[in-house]
Amino acid sequence: MGEFERLNSHVPHSFRVIALSLEDKIVFYPIGYVKTPNSGDEVKEKSVISQIILQPRLVEALDGIEGFSHLFVLFYLDKVPAEKNSVLKIHPKGRTDLPLMGVLGTRTMLRPNPIGLTLVKLLKVQDSVLTVQDLDAYDGTPVLDIKPYDPWDIAKDARVPAWWNKLYEGLK
């Protein structure tokens, strides 16, 4: 019995995890897209104001979202060339003075599944348009999901590796 089967053996049949091969596909459809005047490295600036334009059929899904100050936005990194998603190790931010790290141990946009995650400040909701600050996505980027940020998302004992502190020295 393999490791996957062993871990799954005690789980009731109706809840068992189905193993997907690397060839299997999971399909997502965008709920909207990003509209921003910024391009290139400008999208990384914390002062960036952008809009998320949702599909009009989803307007009712926004009910209650205006009560939150911040949102998590999940988006498809469609501007990253597909061949770059096979990269497994990088120097964070391209800095060779930092250790070579696995991409899943960094915040790089080079990922096996090109999905971005950003915490944004919600400034305004009008019909199917959310105006937000701090969204580091390019104009036209497909938005996959939006989730409200709440106090449960705070990690009181969060830690980061030493290289991260070196990377962000002087920016705090």
C-alpha positions as CSV (number, residue, x, y, z in Angstrom):
1,M,0.0,0.0,0.0
2,G,1.4,3.4,-1.0
3,E,1.5,6.5,1.2
4,F,-1.5,8.1,-0.4
5,E,-3.6,4.9,0.0
6,R,-2.4,4.5,3.6
7,L,-3.4,8.1,4.5
8,N,-6.8,7.6,2.8
9,S,-7.6,4.2,4.3
10,H,-9.2,5.5,7.5
11,V,-11.3,8.2,5.8
12,P,-15.0,7.2,5.0
13,H,-15.4,6.4,1.4
14,S,-17.6,9.4,0.6
15,F,-14.8,11.8,1.9
16,R,-11.8,10.1,0.3
17,V,-9.4,12.3,-1.6
18,I,-9.1,11.5,-5.2
19,A,-5.5,11.5,-6.5
20,L,-5.1,13.6,-9.5
21,S,-2.2,12.9,-11.9
22,L,-0.1,15.8,-13.3
23,E,-2.1,15.3,-16.6
24,D,-5.5,15.9,-15.0
25,K,-6.9,19.4,-15.3
26,I,-8.9,21.5,-13.0
27,V,-10.8,24.2,-14.8
28,F,-11.6,27.7,-13.4
29,Y,-13.5,30.5,-15.0
30,P,-12.7,34.1,-14.3
31,I,-15.3,36.0,-12.2
32,G,-13.9,39.3,-13.6
33,Y,-10.7,41.1,-14.6
34,V,-8.4,43.8,-13.3
35,K,-8.5,47.3,-14.7
36,T,-5.4,49.4,-13.9
37,P,-3.5,52.2,-15.7
38,N,-0.2,50.9,-14.3
39,S,2.2,48.5,-16.0
40,G,5.5,46.8,-15.4
41,D,6.9,47.3,-11.9
42,E,4.4,50.0,-11.2
43,V,1.8,47.4,-10.2
44,K,4.0,46.5,-7.2
45,E,3.7,49.9,-5.7
46,K,1.5,50.0,-2.5
47,S,-0.3,53.2,-3.6
48,V,-1.7,51.6,-6.8
49,I,-5.5,52.1,-7.2
50,S,-7.1,49.5,-9.4
51,Q,-10.6,48.2,-10.2
52,I,-11.9,44.7,-10.3
53,I,-14.6,44.5,-12.9
54,L,-16.8,41.5,-12.0
55,Q,-19.2,39.7,-14.4
56,P,-22.5,41.5,-14.1
57,R,-24.3,38.2,-13.3
58,L,-22.2,38.2,-10.0
59,V,-23.4,41.5,-8.6
60,E,-25.6,39.8,-6.0
61,A,-22.6,37.8,-4.8
62,L,-21.1,41.2,-3.6
63,D,-23.8,41.8,-1.1
64,G,-22.2,42.5,2.3
65,I,-18.6,42.8,1.0
66,E,-18.7,46.6,1.6
67,G,-18.5,45.9,5.3
68,F,-15.0,44.6,5.0
69,S,-11.9,46.9,4.8
70,H,-9.7,44.4,3.1
71,L,-10.0,41.5,0.7
72,F,-7.9,38.6,-0.6
73,V,-7.9,38.5,-4.4
74,L,-6.9,35.3,-6.2
75,F,-6.0,35.8,-9.8
76,Y,-4.5,34.0,-12.8
77,L,-1.0,35.0,-13.6
78,D,-1.7,35.0,-17.4
79,K,1.2,37.3,-18.3
80,V,3.8,34.7,-17.1
81,P,5.1,32.7,-20.1
82,A,4.1,29.0,-19.6
83,E,7.7,27.8,-20.0
84,K,8.7,29.8,-16.9
85,N,6.2,27.8,-14.7
86,S,8.5,24.8,-14.9
87,V,11.2,26.7,-12.9
88,L,11.5,25.0,-9.4
89,K,14.2,27.2,-7.8
90,I,15.0,30.9,-7.8
91,H,17.0,33.5,-5.9
92,P,14.3,35.7,-4.3
93,K,13.7,38.8,-6.3
94,G,16.6,37.7,-8.5
95,R,19.2,38.6,-5.8
96,T,22.1,36.2,-6.1
97,D,23.3,37.3,-2.6
98,L,20.2,35.4,-1.2
99,P,20.0,31.6,-1.2
100,L,18.5,29.5,-4.0
101,M,15.0,28.6,-2.8
102,G,12.2,26.5,-4.1
103,V,9.5,28.6,-5.7
104,L,6.9,27.3,-3.2
105,G,9.0,28.8,-0.4
106,T,8.9,32.3,-2.0
107,R,6.4,34.8,-3.3
108,T,7.6,34.7,-6.9
109,M,5.1,34.8,-9.8
110,L,6.9,31.7,-11.2
111,R,4.7,28.9,-9.9
112,P,3.7,25.4,-11.0
113,N,0.1,26.7,-11.0
114,P,0.2,30.4,-11.9
115,I,-2.2,31.7,-9.3
116,G,-1.6,35.1,-7.6
117,L,-2.8,36.0,-4.1
118,T,-2.8,39.6,-2.8
119,L,-4.4,41.3,0.2
120,V,-6.0,44.6,-0.9
121,K,-7.7,47.5,0.7
122,L,-11.3,47.9,-0.4
123,L,-12.0,51.5,-1.2
124,K,-15.4,51.4,-3.0
125,V,-18.1,49.1,-4.3
126,Q,-20.3,50.3,-7.1
127,D,-22.5,47.8,-9.0
128,S,-20.0,45.1,-10.3
129,V,-16.9,47.2,-9.8
130,L,-14.6,47.0,-6.8
131,T,-12.1,49.8,-6.4
132,V,-9.1,48.6,-4.4
133,Q,-5.6,49.6,-3.4
134,D,-2.4,47.4,-3.4
135,L,-3.5,44.9,-6.1
136,D,-0.2,43.8,-7.8
137,A,-1.8,42.5,-11.0
138,Y,-1.6,43.7,-14.5
139,D,-4.4,45.3,-16.6
140,G,-6.7,42.6,-17.9
141,T,-5.6,39.9,-15.4
142,P,-8.4,37.4,-14.9
143,V,-9.7,37.3,-11.3
144,L,-10.5,33.8,-10.0
145,D,-12.0,34.6,-6.6
146,I,-12.4,37.3,-3.9
147,K,-12.5,36.5,-0.2
148,P,-13.0,38.9,2.7
149,Y,-10.1,39.4,5.2
150,D,-11.1,39.0,8.8
151,P,-9.4,38.7,12.2
152,W,-9.1,34.9,11.8
153,D,-6.5,35.5,9.1
154,I,-4.1,37.1,11.6
155,A,-1.1,34.8,12.5
156,K,0.0,35.9,15.9
157,D,3.2,33.7,15.8
158,A,4.2,34.2,12.2
159,R,7.9,33.8,11.3
160,V,9.9,34.3,8.2
161,P,13.4,33.0,7.3
162,A,16.5,35.1,7.7
163,W,16.8,35.7,3.9
164,W,13.4,37.3,3.9
165,N,14.5,39.8,6.6
166,K,17.6,40.6,4.5
167,L,15.4,41.0,1.4
168,Y,13.1,43.6,3.0
169,E,15.7,45.5,5.2
170,G,14.8,49.2,5.2
171,L,11.3,48.7,3.8
172,K,9.5,48.2,7.1
